[in-house]
Amino acid sequence: MAGTDADEPATDKTAAKPPDEANGADTAHDLSLALGQNLRRLRTRQGLSLERFAQKSGVSRAMLGQIENGRSVPTIGVVWKVAKALDVPFSSLLTGREAPGTTVLRARYAKVLTSNDGSFVSRALFPYEGERKVEFYELLLAPYRQEDAEAHAPGTTENLVVAQGEVEITVGAERHRLGAGDAILFEADVPHSYRNPGADKAVMYLVMTYIESVGS
């Protein structure tokens, strides 16, 4: 006779997924929840309706609603627009509960944001917890692609080192070409861009420093 559910050993439905797939789904879910909760909290703190904030940020009301409800993980460009409109550091939108002590950030659980076409990838190398004035990122840029960044909050600086490949950094009217091992420090409160002029993927490490504290 065929066994019933009671006869079968208990199973975890998520175990049917490959470990990497399940971990990636959990990480994306956590990221979408953090984004939504923080966006709603910071927006309402400033007394902005969704409609008014959509006009201020240039992000559609529908998209903002999906983000706040945890149904969408926006691209890195959208997060930058939202952070700029709220006048808060990027990481304040992704901050979770504070965890004191030593923190190990496993690569497979990384919080990653990408551009629309996937050619630019930003991975946080710090925990999104509590207030901080310094952020640390790994940036990946596909061959022959460019990522444009809007001006950040006044006083924001970027200190970037190229670990692999070549990168052209344009800051306002200035353009600087960097090779592996080269570093640059610039004021990021003006429009700037990263361009990979070569046939190989570019890998960069970025330290971003803000003057104002998160949520100030």
C-alpha positions in Angstrom: 0.0 0.0 0.0 1.3 3.5 -0.8 2.5 5.5 2.1 0.6 8.5 3.4 2.1 11.9 4.3 2.2 10.8 7.9 4.4 7.9 6.9 6.9 10.1 5.1 9.8 11.8 6.9 9.4 15.5 7.4 11.1 17.5 4.7 12.1 21.2 4.2 10.6 22.4 1.0 13.4 24.8 0.5 15.9 22.0 0.5 14.7 21.0 -3.0 16.5 24.2 -4.3 20.2 24.2 -4.8 21.9 25.7 -1.8 23.3 28.7 -3.8 19.8 29.4 -5.3 18.1 29.3 -1.9 20.7 31.5 -0.3 20.5 34.0 -3.1 16.7 34.1 -2.8 16.9 34.7 0.9 19.4 37.5 0.5 17.4 39.2 -2.2 14.3 38.9 0.1 16.1 40.4 3.1 17.4 43.2 0.9 13.9 44.1 -0.5 12.4 44.1 3.0 15.2 46.4 4.3 14.8 48.8 1.4 11.1 49.0 1.8 11.1 49.6 5.5 13.8 52.2 5.4 12.3 54.0 2.4 8.9 54.3 4.1 10.5 55.4 7.4 12.7 58.0 5.9 10.0 59.3 3.5 7.4 59.7 6.2 9.9 61.3 8.6 10.3 64.1 6.0 6.5 64.4 5.6 6.5 63.3 2.0 3.6 61.5 0.3 4.4 58.9 -2.3 3.2 61.3 -5.0 5.4 64.2 -3.8 8.4 61.9 -3.3 8.0 60.5 -6.8 8.1 64.0 -8.2 11.2 64.9 -6.1 13.1 61.7 -6.8 12.2 61.1 -10.5 11.2 57.5 -9.6 7.6 56.5 -10.5 5.0 56.2 -7.7 4.3 52.7 -8.8 8.0 51.7 -8.4 8.2 53.4 -5.0 5.1 51.5 -3.9 6.6 48.2 -4.9 9.8 49.0 -3.1 8.1 50.0 0.1 6.0 46.8 0.0 9.1 44.7 -0.4 8.0 43.4 -3.8 10.9 44.8 -5.8 14.7 45.1 -5.5 15.5 48.2 -7.6 18.6 48.8 -9.6 21.6 50.6 -8.2 20.6 53.7 -10.2 17.2 53.9 -8.6 18.6 53.5 -5.1 21.0 56.4 -5.7 18.1 58.6 -6.9 16.1 57.8 -3.8 19.0 58.4 -1.5 19.8 61.7 -3.1 16.1 62.8 -2.9 16.1 61.9 0.8 19.5 63.6 1.3 20.8 60.5 3.1 23.8 58.2 2.5 23.2 55.2 0.3 23.6 52.6 3.1 20.8 54.2 5.2 18.3 52.7 2.8 19.8 49.2 3.4 20.4 49.3 7.1 19.2 46.4 9.1 19.3 45.6 12.8 22.5 46.5 14.6 24.6 43.4 15.5 27.5 44.2 17.9 30.8 42.4 17.9 32.7 40.8 15.0 30.8 40.4 11.7 31.8 37.9 9.0 30.4 38.8 5.6 30.1 35.6 3.5 30.3 36.1 -0.2 27.3 33.9 -0.9 25.1 36.1 1.3 26.4 39.4 -0.1 24.0 42.2 -0.7 24.5 43.1 -4.4 22.9 45.8 -6.6 23.3 46.0 -10.3 22.6 48.3 -13.2 19.7 47.9 -15.5 21.7 45.8 -18.0 23.8 44.0 -15.4 27.1 45.4 -16.7 27.8 47.2 -13.4 27.7 45.4 -10.1 28.2 46.8 -6.6 28.8 44.5 -3.6 28.8 45.9 0.0 31.8 44.9 2.0 30.4 46.2 5.2 27.3 45.3 7.3 24.3 47.5 6.6 23.8 48.1 10.3 23.6 51.2 12.4 24.9 54.7 11.4 28.1 55.0 9.5 30.0 57.7 7.6 32.2 55.4 5.7 31.2 52.6 3.2 33.3 50.0 1.4 32.3 48.4 -1.9 33.6 46.0 -4.5 32.6 47.3 -8.0 32.6 45.2 -11.2 32.3 46.8 -14.6 31.9 44.8 -17.8 34.2 45.4 -20.9 33.5 48.6 -22.9 30.7 49.7 -20.6 30.1 52.9 -18.6 28.2 53.6 -15.4 27.1 57.2 -14.8 26.6 58.4 -11.2 24.6 61.4 -10.1 26.1 63.9 -7.6 26.1 62.6 -4.1 25.5 64.7 -0.9 27.7 67.7 -0.5 31.1 66.8 1.0 31.0 63.1 -0.1 34.3 61.7 -1.3 35.2 58.6 -3.1 38.6 56.8 -2.7 38.8 54.1 -5.4 41.6 51.6 -6.3 41.6 49.5 -9.5 42.4 45.8 -8.7 42.0 44.4 -12.2 41.7 45.9 -15.7 41.6 49.6 -16.7 39.0 52.2 -15.7 38.4 55.8 -16.9 37.0 58.0 -14.1 35.3 61.2 -15.2 34.6 63.8 -12.5 32.9 66.9 -13.8 35.1 68.0 -16.7 38.1 66.0 -15.5 39.0 62.5 -16.9 41.5 60.1 -15.4 42.6 56.8 -16.8 43.7 54.2 -14.1 45.3 50.8 -14.5 45.6 47.9 -12.0 47.0 49.2 -8.7 46.2 52.9 -9.4 44.1 54.8 -7.0 42.1 58.0 -7.0 40.4 60.3 -4.4 37.8 62.7 -5.6 34.9 64.8 -4.4 31.8 62.9 -5.5 29.3 65.7 -5.0 29.3 66.3 -8.7 28.2 64.0 -11.5 30.8 61.4 -12.3 31.2 58.2 -14.2 33.2 54.9 -14.4 34.1 53.5 -17.9 35.9 50.3 -18.8 37.8 50.9 -22.0 39.2 47.4 -22.3 38.2 43.9 -23.3 38.5 42.5 -19.8 36.3 42.9 -16.7 37.3 45.7 -14.4 37.4 45.2 -10.7 37.5 48.1 -8.3 37.3 48.7 -4.5 35.7 51.9 -3.3 35.7 53.7 0.0 32.9 56.3 0.2 33.0 58.9 3.0 30.2 61.2 4.0 30.3 64.3 6.1 26.8 64.0 7.5 25.6 61.0 9.6 22.9 58.7 8.3 19.5 60.1 8.6 20.6 63.5 9.7 
